[in-house]
């Protein structure tokens, strides 16, 4: 579950550098599709999930083994059963064996 303090991140911040990885979410805000781009140093299972502001899973974007290198994922504003998500704030969660991080995006339809 996420709290209101999770929302204090500036949603216009796009490039998020981390040791061994850089996560980019663009455009933000978005209306048709969000590109989630990352580079990982070590291969392993990667999870990229989209949650609504109440912490409910909306979409599993990635749940698989990825080799080291650059990877890109697209979220088209749809849930796991292909319904269009409501406009609003969403949390993008990226988890691998090195780190986990969550970023905020604004879906404006």
N, C-alpha and C positions, 0 to 999 in steps of 0.2 A: 504494500500500500504506500502511496506517495502522500506527502503532506504539502501544505501551502508553502512551506519554506523551500521546497523543491522548485517553486515557480519564480524564485528571485533571480534566476539566471537570465541574462539578457538574450531574448530570442533572436536578436539580430546578429549575435555572434556566430560566425560561420566556421572558421578554422579553429580546431581544438587540438593543439599539439600535446602528445604524450610520449614518454620514452618508449621507443620501439614501435610507435603507431601514431598516425595522424588520422583523426576522424573528421570528415567534412559532411555537412548536411546542406543541400542547396536545391532550389532557392528556399529561402525562409523569410517570410511566409511563402506558402505554395498553394496553388489552386488545382493543378492537374496531376503532377507527380513530383515526388521528392526523391532526389538522388542521395544515397548514403554511400560514401566512398571512404575506404580505409586501406591502409597498408599494414601488413603484419609481418613480424620478423620470424616467428616460429609457427609451423603448421600445427593444427589442432582443431578441435570442435569449436565452432563459433555459433553464437546465438545472437540474432538481431530480431528484436520484438518491438511492436508498437503497442503502447498502453494508453487508455484514455486517462483523463485527469483524476478519475476515481481509482486508478490502479488496475483496471480490468484489461485483460489481454484483448487486443483488437485484431492484430495481425502478426503472424510469425513470418518474418521476411527471410530468415536463414536459420537453419538448424542442421548443420552439416560440417564435415571436415573440410578445411581450406588449407591449401599449401601456402607457404610464405609468398608474399608479393602483394600487388595492388588488387583490390577487389571492389566491385561496385554493385549496389543493390538498388532497386527501384521500388518505392511504395506509391501506388496510384490512388491512395485515399480510399481503399476498400478493405473490408474486414475478411476474416478467414472463410466466410461463406459467400464472399463476393458482393456483399451489400455495400453501397456507398456510405462511408463514414460521415457523421455529422461534422459541420464546420466547428472549429475550436482548437484548443491546445491539446497536443499529444506528446507523449514521452517516448523517445527512441532509446531503447536499451541495447547496448552492445556488450557482450560477454565473451571473453576467450580465457585461456588458461593463465594469461598474464595479468589481466585487469578487467574490471567492468566499469562502465560509465553510462550515464543517462543524460540525454540532451532534450531540450524542449523545442518543439516546432509548432507553427501555427498553420492549420489547414483552413484556408479561406474559401474554398469551393469556387 
